[in-house]
Amino acid sequence: MRGMDRIWKPNVTVAALMERDGRFLLVEEETDDAICPLRFNQPAGHLDAGESLVEACAREALEETAHAFAPTELVGIYQWPRPKRENEGDITYLRFAFAGKVGARETARQLDAGILRAVWLTPAEIEACADRHRSPLVLQCVRDYLAGRRFPLDVIRHYG
């Protein structure tokens, strides 16, 4: 048996596909990766206790970009087992990616610790910096969005 002392479970995350005029808002963030310590990601983060997925996505987007975000559609659900690192167990991310309405930037708002900046990039610019993405999910989510993948939010049932 595997890991009887620890129950395996995926890390549930949310991501905001914030698009305006053909550009997507990504964040450049600090990571613990010695090879590439600064990486690009969608505004994204972990689901907190008591939150719905939609609430988590709106919260993370605001905290990381200073832009209000109202999720209106689910783009996709992504499962990614992160490549194993030394002295770490198996980590699998289960990402729920949302499209929605992007609000104005709150200019006085500070970005989350570890977020250096939020930057609007074209799909071509996002593809060109793929080697600096936090995960392969960044580009896949953009591609799925551009391909028109959308599901109504009512496919997600939140009880609580």
C-alpha positions in Angstrom: 0.0 0.0 0.0 1.1 3.5 -0.8 1.4 6.2 1.8 -0.8 4.8 4.6 0.3 7.7 6.9 -0.9 10.3 4.4 -4.1 10.4 2.4 -3.5 11.6 -1.1 -5.7 14.3 -2.5 -5.5 16.8 -5.3 -4.9 20.5 -4.8 -8.0 22.2 -6.0 -7.3 25.5 -7.8 -9.1 28.1 -9.8 -7.9 30.2 -12.7 -9.3 33.4 -14.3 -9.1 33.8 -18.1 -9.3 37.6 -18.1 -9.6 38.7 -21.7 -10.0 42.2 -23.1 -9.6 43.3 -26.7 -7.8 40.0 -27.7 -5.3 40.2 -24.8 -5.2 38.1 -21.6 -4.2 39.3 -18.2 -1.4 37.2 -16.8 0.6 37.6 -13.6 4.3 37.4 -13.3 5.0 35.7 -10.0 7.9 34.5 -7.9 8.3 30.8 -7.6 10.7 28.4 -5.7 12.1 27.2 -9.1 15.9 27.8 -9.0 16.1 27.5 -12.8 13.3 30.0 -13.5 12.3 31.9 -10.4 9.9 34.3 -12.2 7.0 32.6 -14.1 3.7 33.6 -15.8 0.3 32.3 -14.8 -3.3 33.1 -15.1 -4.5 34.8 -11.9 -5.0 31.6 -10.0 -4.9 30.1 -6.5 -6.3 27.5 -4.1 -9.9 27.0 -3.1 -10.3 28.2 0.5 -12.5 26.5 3.1 -16.1 27.5 2.8 -15.8 29.1 -0.7 -17.5 28.2 -3.9 -15.2 27.7 -6.9 -16.7 30.9 -8.5 -16.1 32.9 -5.3 -12.5 31.6 -5.1 -11.8 32.6 -8.7 -13.2 36.2 -8.2 -11.2 36.5 -5.0 -7.9 35.3 -6.5 -8.3 37.5 -9.6 -8.8 40.6 -7.5 -5.9 39.8 -5.1 -3.4 39.0 -7.9 -4.4 41.7 -10.5 -6.3 44.4 -8.7 -9.1 43.9 -11.3 -12.6 42.8 -10.2 -13.6 39.6 -12.1 -17.0 38.1 -12.3 -16.9 34.5 -13.6 -19.7 33.8 -16.2 -18.6 30.5 -17.8 -16.4 27.5 -17.1 -13.8 27.0 -19.7 -12.6 23.6 -18.5 -11.4 21.4 -15.7 -7.8 20.3 -15.9 -5.9 17.6 -14.0 -2.1 18.0 -13.9 0.3 15.8 -12.0 3.2 18.1 -11.4 6.6 16.5 -12.2 8.1 15.2 -8.9 10.7 17.3 -7.1 13.3 16.1 -4.7 11.9 15.6 -1.2 8.3 16.1 -2.2 5.5 13.7 -2.6 3.1 13.5 -5.5 1.3 16.7 -6.2 -1.6 16.8 -8.6 -3.5 20.0 -9.4 -7.2 20.0 -10.3 -7.8 23.4 -11.9 -11.2 24.9 -12.7 -10.7 27.7 -15.3 -13.3 30.4 -15.7 -14.0 33.1 -18.3 -15.9 36.2 -17.2 -16.3 39.9 -17.0 -13.2 42.0 -16.2 -13.8 45.2 -14.2 -11.7 48.3 -13.8 -8.3 48.2 -12.0 -8.3 49.3 -8.4 -5.2 51.5 -8.7 -4.7 51.8 -4.9 -4.9 48.1 -4.3 -1.6 46.2 -3.6 -1.0 42.9 -5.5 -0.6 39.7 -3.5 2.8 38.9 -2.0 4.9 37.2 -4.7 3.1 38.8 -7.6 5.5 41.2 -9.4 3.0 42.5 -11.9 -0.1 41.9 -14.0 0.4 42.2 -17.7 -1.9 42.1 -20.8 -0.5 39.7 -23.4 -1.7 38.6 -26.8 -2.1 34.8 -27.5 1.1 35.0 -29.6 3.1 36.6 -26.8 1.7 34.0 -24.3 2.8 31.2 -26.7 6.2 32.8 -27.1 7.0 32.7 -23.4 5.7 29.2 -22.8 9.0 28.1 -21.3 8.3 30.6 -18.4 4.7 29.4 -17.7 3.9 28.1 -14.2 2.5 25.0 -15.8 1.4 23.6 -19.2 -2.2 24.5 -18.1 -1.6 28.3 -18.8 -1.3 27.8 -22.6 -3.9 25.1 -22.7 -6.5 27.2 -21.0 -5.9 30.1 -23.5 -6.1 27.7 -26.4 -9.4 26.2 -25.1 -10.8 29.7 -24.5 -9.9 30.8 -28.1 -11.5 27.6 -29.4 -14.7 28.7 -27.8 -14.9 26.1 -25.0 -17.5 27.4 -22.6 -19.8 25.6 -20.1 -22.6 27.3 -18.1 -21.8 27.9 -14.4 -24.7 25.7 -13.4 -22.7 22.6 -14.3 -21.1 23.3 -10.9 -23.3 22.6 -7.9 -22.2 24.2 -4.7 -23.9 23.2 -1.5 -23.0 25.0 1.6 
